[in-house]
Amino acid sequence: MNNTLIDNSIEALSMTTTLRKCLAIDGIKTVSIATGYWDIPGLAILQENLRSFIEKEGTTLRLLIGKDPYIYVNQLKSPKYKDANYPLDFIKTDIHELNVTEEYKDAIRLLLDYCTENNDSKIQIRVFRKNENDETQFLHSKCYIFDGKSNGIGIGIVGSTNFTQKGLQGNAELNYIETAPNQVLSLDEIPGNKSHLIWFNEKWEISEPWNKQFLEQILKSAPITDDVEKERKSEQQSFTPYELYIKLLQIKFGDIVDKSLGQQIETYLPANIHKLEYQIEAVKRCIGIMHEHGGFMLADVVGLGKTIIGTLIIKRFLSVPEDDGRERKVLVITPPAIQSGWKKTIAMFDKNSDEKIAPYIDFITTGRIGNVAEDESCEDDDDDSRDSGDFGGTLQEKNYGFIVIDESHKFRNSATLMYQSLDELIQKICSNTGVYPYVGLLSATPQNNRPNDLKNQIYLFERNHNDSTLKKAESGNIERFFADVNREYELLIDRSNDIPADERRQRLDAVSKRLRDCVLSDILERRTRTDVEKYYKDDMESQGLIFPKIVGPNNLEYIMDDELAQLFSDTMTIIAPTEAEKLQTDEWLKYFRYRAIEYFTDPANERKHTGRGNRGVNDVAKQLATIMQILLVKRLESSFTAFTQSLLNLRRYTENMIKMWENDTIFVCPQIDVNKELDYEAKTLKRGKRVSFNDCVEDIRAKITKLTEQGRNEKGQNAEYNRKDFKEEYYIQLKEDFRLISNLYDRWAKNPQDPKFDAFKENIKPELFNPQKNTSGKLVIFSEAINTVQSLARAVKAKGYKALVITAANRDEMEHTIEENFDANYEGVWKDDYNVIITTEVLAEGVNLHRANVILNYDTPWNSTRLMQRSCKPYRQ
């Protein structure tokens, strides 16, 4: 918090926001307020924040009421204040004429709870009437002091704002906040200098205690107080078990059974989106969970419309402002591939709406490590190994009131920089506004492996881990609950112990049940297609919603002969050996082309490449090498053509590093495609003149200079080095990798077989276009490798079918063609220019292809979520 003027001009510079921030600071023990006038509506604005402060041990609120001449003169103009004593009759009249609203009743409850006649009352009120010379005097000074001296905290605000509703929110005010504790809290008498606290204490000492008079003559006789007391007596009355049960149901499921809420949510839907009852129910349930727990998990299976449900919740949040301190700003976090789907959905909601929501929504993507292989034949962006552990852009420090995270399982690891950045933002928002933002977690697979996956995501909205809202989990102590659950889980998955298999399975089931019953049942909203068919059958029929039955999967089998099988096995041992195989031989790839940063001799150079997700250079290099290893395994499984091309590329990239070493000019440039820059043969063809290695070196140097001049060369990561900057063994290991890659490539170059591709060609017509199975006459084929996609397209066309090939390069350009030929929701004229669409992962999500009813996964889907997304293509809504 900085020294600044506070003028109510914007939210961040409003007196209300500033006071909420100050009250939320840990370590404040005494709050002292001097005001020219005071009213209950002003107290109501800060009631929740003041209660949280006063409930802490050892805290006190001192309220000094003066006499603001402007307010006094204006009030005297009203007949009801004629001959009234100030401030007793003025405040009494105000309180006795208050509208009986819930927010005002909460303020009255605060006073009844903590303002007593005792000397140790937590709320102490005094009235200033005379100065130190016993002369009657106006006190229209305004001062707010937050005293946490024992914790090194002292904040003072002086200016024009009275502790009233108009002062806090309605008027154009001017105040100044001082955050230096010695300026605010010093009790040293220094000539020509006076601290805030000295000034306040001087006035406090000569003021009249007012608690007793205020309670007896004003508060306890007020009509609103009668209402509060009656409610308290009613609450103290005993209920029958049945009445308690009904009350619990009302609290727990009030939003779900509220028909008016459902009707309001339905009005948000665009005309071209069907009203589906299960989605409306999901929205209501998530809103209820969010209000109770501060967040929710939406885990509907793929294809049930989580994006639409999420957008409806956002629309509700923005359309119905609540006086809860949360600003009407929304942050949506998504992986890069699905951000466009969110933006399209929001644009659809805004298209014919007078109340646009897009201006209130910011987007940021989860980060990805780029295509380290610089391999244009690769589009496998779905693999979690490529998560950078950071955001794909700058996380703005705004006071978001609602944060939506799609694919929230990417936040299962609290050690990543991305998680920590979001966690810090959430904490800052609370410090700034006094409340945490709501957090919505969307994922069909919130738990990938361990219970900790759930814990870390839940911690984004359950901020008090020792006293959470999840009371079935160790009475709210979810820190202890998850510690117990994880301890049991780790024991059971450790195969080195001698727990019998049946017992192990039973205890794992018990762990799952405990998680489900104690945690997920309260915060998770999840429906499968079976649930929708079972519980929303009438709704499906009325809307004409049909979930086609999934048949299969069916295998198309192929057989490798002994020689090819041996080559395949040898290849796996070389590119991705098991731990046992590593002990038996050293003939396997270490991917040293991507591990140069491990071999710097100067730690200063290492530090240039650290910082992502608290990882050192060894971790970064290991991740890069793992990505390349996974890519090769995927290419091998995809097609031998794709694998051979990737192997050839890796050989060239490794050779480039060796050549740079031998020329004593070594580039490590995360932002520059060094391998592309060193392709002097391609450059020669493009430029029409001979390009040498040295010419390529100069090109790279120029790019580094440009990045540096533009301020984009972060930490000097893109740099040129010499051999002396690296350990000598790096060159030896590069040469060994090059030898292994070359030998393996030579073996594959001699292999003419691809029985998988042969089986595909043989089954195009009899299986894939069998009219008994493929009733639509359209086919969707997925592969992660562009080389494979191109080979499949040639084979399909050779059989007389019309194939549309889609990759990241042409997806946007061909979007309309895709809709015309494969989207059953397309409202224009359907076309049949193509009956086969062959695509990379770029169409795995966010696109309707349900005019087709047969899908071929030519490659093994390595990601379970992506497999579900692919499988849902024929029967999306």
KAZIRA-V676733 format. One record per pair of residues at least 4 apart in sequence whose ideal C-beta (glycine too) atoms are under 6 Angstrom apart, sorted by the first residue. I is the first residue (numbers start at 0). J is the second residue. Records with the same first field share a line. If there is no record, write none. Layout:
# KAZIRA-V676733
I: J / J
This chain:
# KAZIRA-V676733
0: 178
2: 177 / 178
3: 176
4: 175
5: 12 / 14 / 17 / 174
6: 12 / 173
7: 13 / 172
8: 12
10: 16
14: 160 / 167
15: 44 / 167 / 168
18: 45
19: 48 / 432 / 433
20: 431
21: 145 / 154
22: 48 / 52
23: 430 / 433
26: 147 / 150 / 152
27: 145 / 147
28: 57 / 58 / 146 / 147
29: 59 / 146
30: 60 / 145
31: 61 / 144 / 199
32: 62 / 143 / 162
33: 63 / 140 / 142 / 199
34: 141 / 161 / 162
35: 65 / 67 / 139 / 161
36: 67 / 70 / 161 / 163
37: 64 / 162
38: 93 / 163
39: 94 / 97 / 103 / 106
40: 164
41: 162 / 163 / 164 / 167
42: 106
43: 102 / 103 / 106
44: 167
45: 49
46: 105 / 106 / 109
48: 433
49: 53
50: 109
52: 58
53: 58 / 113 / 121
59: 121
60: 122
61: 123
62: 124
63: 125 / 203 / 206
64: 86 / 126
65: 127 / 138 / 139
66: 71 / 137 / 138
67: 139
68: 137 / 139
74: 80 / 89
75: 80
79: 92
83: 88 / 89
84: 88
85: 89
86: 90
87: 91
91: 95 / 217
94: 217 / 221
95: 221
97: 103 / 223
99: 223 / 226
104: 227
107: 223 / 224 / 227
108: 227
110: 114
113: 121 / 122
114: 120 / 122
115: 120
116: 210 / 211
120: 210
124: 209 / 210 / 213
125: 206 / 208 / 209
126: 207 / 209
127: 138 / 202 / 206
129: 133 / 134 / 135
130: 134 / 136
131: 205
141: 158 / 160 / 161
142: 157
143: 156
144: 155 / 195 / 196 / 199
145: 154
146: 184
147: 152
148: 153 / 184
153: 180 / 183 / 184
154: 178
155: 177 / 183 / 195
156: 174 / 176
158: 173 / 174 / 175
159: 172 / 173
160: 166 / 172 / 174
161: 166
165: 169 / 170
166: 170
177: 182 / 183
180: 184
181: 185
183: 195
184: 196
185: 194
193: 197 / 198
199: 203
209: 213
212: 216
213: 217
214: 218 / 219
218: 224
219: 224
238: 242 / 243
247: 251
248: 252
249: 253
252: 256
254: 260 / 283 / 286 / 287
255: 283 / 284
260: 283
261: 279
264: 279 / 282 / 311
265: 274
267: 311 / 314
268: 272 / 274
269: 347 / 348
273: 542
276: 535 / 538
277: 531 / 535
278: 304 / 308
281: 308 / 524
282: 308 / 311 / 312
284: 524
285: 295 / 297 / 312 / 524
288: 292 / 295 / 522
289: 295 / 437
292: 468 / 522
293: 435 / 460
294: 437 / 438 / 460
295: 439 / 522
296: 440 / 445 / 522 / 523
297: 305 / 441 / 524
298: 445 / 523 / 525
299: 303 / 305 / 525 / 526
300: 443 / 527
301: 443 / 867 / 868 / 871
302: 871 / 875
304: 308 / 876
305: 309 / 441
306: 341 / 344
309: 403 / 441
310: 344 / 345 / 348
313: 329
314: 318 / 356
316: 401
317: 327 / 356 / 359
320: 327
324: 432 / 433 / 434
325: 400 / 434
326: 398 / 400
327: 359 / 400
328: 359 / 397 / 399 / 400
329: 359 / 360 / 401
330: 361 / 399 / 402
331: 341 / 360 / 362 / 403
332: 363 / 404
333: 337 / 338 / 341 / 364 / 405
334: 365 / 406
335: 364
337: 844 / 845
338: 362 / 364
340: 845
345: 357
349: 355 / 357
363: 390 / 392
364: 391
365: 409
366: 387 / 389 / 390 / 391
367: 385 / 387
368: 385 / 387
371: 593 / 623 / 626
372: 627 / 630
373: 672 / 674
374: 645 / 648
376: 644 / 784 / 785 / 786
377: 630
378: 807 / 839 / 840
379: 633 / 783
381: 840 / 862 / 865
384: 625 / 626 / 629
385: 626
387: 611
388: 415 / 416 / 417 / 611 / 612
389: 416 / 417 / 611
390: 394 / 417
394: 420
398: 428 / 431 / 432
399: 436
400: 436
401: 436 / 437
402: 436 / 438
403: 439
404: 440
405: 441
406: 442
407: 440 / 441 / 442 / 456
408: 442 / 444 / 445 / 447
410: 418 / 456
411: 452 / 455
413: 418 / 455
415: 612
416: 420 / 611 / 612
428: 432 / 436
429: 435
435: 462
438: 459 / 460
440: 456
443: 864
444: 864
446: 452 / 453
447: 452
450: 484 / 485 / 488
451: 485
453: 457
454: 481
457: 461
461: 467
463: 467
464: 477 / 478
465: 476 / 478
466: 475
467: 475 / 477
469: 477 / 518 / 521
470: 474 / 475
471: 517
472: 477 / 480 / 517 / 518
473: 479 / 480
477: 481
481: 485
484: 510
487: 510
488: 510
491: 503 / 506 / 507
498: 502 / 503
512: 516
513: 517
514: 518
515: 519
516: 520
519: 523
526: 530 / 531
528: 546
530: 534
531: 535
535: 539
539: 544
546: 874
547: 874
555: 758 / 762
557: 754 / 755 / 758
559: 563 / 564 / 754
563: 752
571: 575
572: 576 / 580
573: 587 / 588 / 743
574: 588 / 631
575: 628 / 632
576: 580 / 581 / 587
588: 736 / 739
590: 624 / 627
591: 732 / 733 / 736
592: 652 / 653 / 656
593: 623 / 624 / 627
594: 620 / 624
595: 667
596: 608 / 616 / 620
597: 616 / 617 / 620
598: 725 / 726 / 729
599: 604 / 605
605: 616
607: 714 / 715 / 716
608: 616 / 619
609: 615
614: 618 / 619
616: 620
631: 645
633: 783
634: 641 / 642 / 645 / 784
635: 642
636: 859
637: 641 / 782 / 784 / 787 / 858
638: 787
639: 753
640: 786 / 790
641: 784 / 786 / 787
643: 747
644: 786
646: 744
649: 740
650: 740 / 741 / 744
652: 674
653: 736 / 737
655: 674 / 677
656: 733
657: 733
659: 664 / 665
660: 730
663: 721 / 722
664: 696
665: 720
666: 673 / 699 / 719
668: 673 / 717
669: 716
670: 717
671: 702 / 717
676: 695 / 698 / 699
677: 695
679: 690 / 695
682: 686 / 690
683: 689 / 690
690: 694
703: 717
706: 711 / 712 / 717
707: 712
712: 717
720: 724
725: 729
760: 794
762: 766 / 767
763: 767 / 798
764: 768
767: 778
768: 773
769: 773
773: 853
775: 851 / 852
776: 834
777: 834 / 850 / 851
778: 835 / 853
779: 836 / 848 / 851 / 854 / 872
780: 791 / 837 / 855 / 857
781: 856 / 869
782: 787 / 788 / 857 / 858
783: 840 / 858
785: 806
788: 804 / 837
791: 837
792: 802 / 804 / 837
795: 800 / 802 / 835
796: 802
800: 834 / 835
801: 833 / 834
802: 835 / 837
803: 833 / 836
804: 837
805: 810 / 813 / 838 / 842
806: 839
807: 841
809: 813
810: 841
813: 817
817: 821
818: 822 / 825
819: 830
820: 830 / 832 / 833
821: 836 / 848 / 850 / 851
822: 847
823: 849 / 850
824: 847
838: 842
842: 846
843: 865 / 868 / 869
844: 868
847: 875
848: 872
849: 873 / 874 / 875
851: 873
852: 873
856: 860
860: 865 / 866
871: 875
